[in-house]
Each structure stands twice: as structure tokens, then as C-alpha cells.
């Protein structure tokens, strides 16, 4: 009985030490992780709307709905937004750049955990380039990747759905 208590106490001490260590590492790295995520998001914004000089976040409460994009003269040229869809094995997050007329400028997959060699192909330029200069009505017609149709469809449908929502919101902003 004494042996069991001793093993239990040692195990509890190990668990407490590990939990404390993990919480300390998290507190030291949290700010850096957030800064890195923000930097990646800004780079994605510039990638999907390269002609934009600055972006202005439009929020609802604390959540960013979309980003307004302005050229170097301060003219509203379009929007960038995140679209999310359920792929085969994960949620696929996509950054989308769209002109104010509703034409998709470009997309960039910013997060996915799909099957390597199949579903991950949605993150390749060959698939993303299919969205370039597509009108909103033509997005659903984009051809899926063979062997990754669920992942492809997740991206296509999420982009089309979110783009339609954003077009409704910005239709009066000229």
C-alpha cells in the first residue's frame, strides 16, 4: 500500500511539474505566436490583392468579417476575406481577394490538414490559379482536383458562399 502511495505522489509531482513547465512556455511564446499569425495574415492579404496599398479591417464585435482594400490614392478597390470549408479530413481556411465588382482576384490556402499528396494539392498554385479573374457566378464551375474532389469542393463552395455574402454587404460601398 505504501508503495502505491509513493508511486502516486511521484506521478503527481511529475504531472504538476510538466503542467507548470508547459504553462510557462506558453506564456513566453504566446505573443510571438500571435505576432507570427498576424504577419502571415498580412502577407496573405497582399498576396490575394497585390495592387492594394493598405487594408482596413471591418469587424463585428471582435471578429474580422473582411478587409477593405485601398490603392495608393485611397480609392476602395476591393475586399479580402477568409472562407472556411470542411474538407476530407480538416477545415480548409482560404484567404480570398475580390474586386469591388465581385470578381475573384486570387485565393491562398492559409490553413489545411488534408491527406498528403491528395487533398493538400488544393494549396498548390495550379489549383489556386483556377480562381483568378473568375466572376462570382463562375466559381462553382471550377474543376475539382482528381482524387481530391472533397477538398476541392470544400474550397470552391466556401469561397462562393462567403463571396456572395460579402458582395451583399459591400454592394453599396462605391
PyMOL commands that set and color helices and strands:
alter all, ss='L'
color gray80, all
select helices_A, chain A and resi 2-48+119-123+125-131+136-141+149-170
alter helices_A, ss='H'
color red, helices_A
select strands_A, chain A and resi 54-60+63-70+76-86+91-99+103-111+134-135
alter strands_A, ss='S'
color yellow, strands_A
deselect
rebuild
show_as cartoon
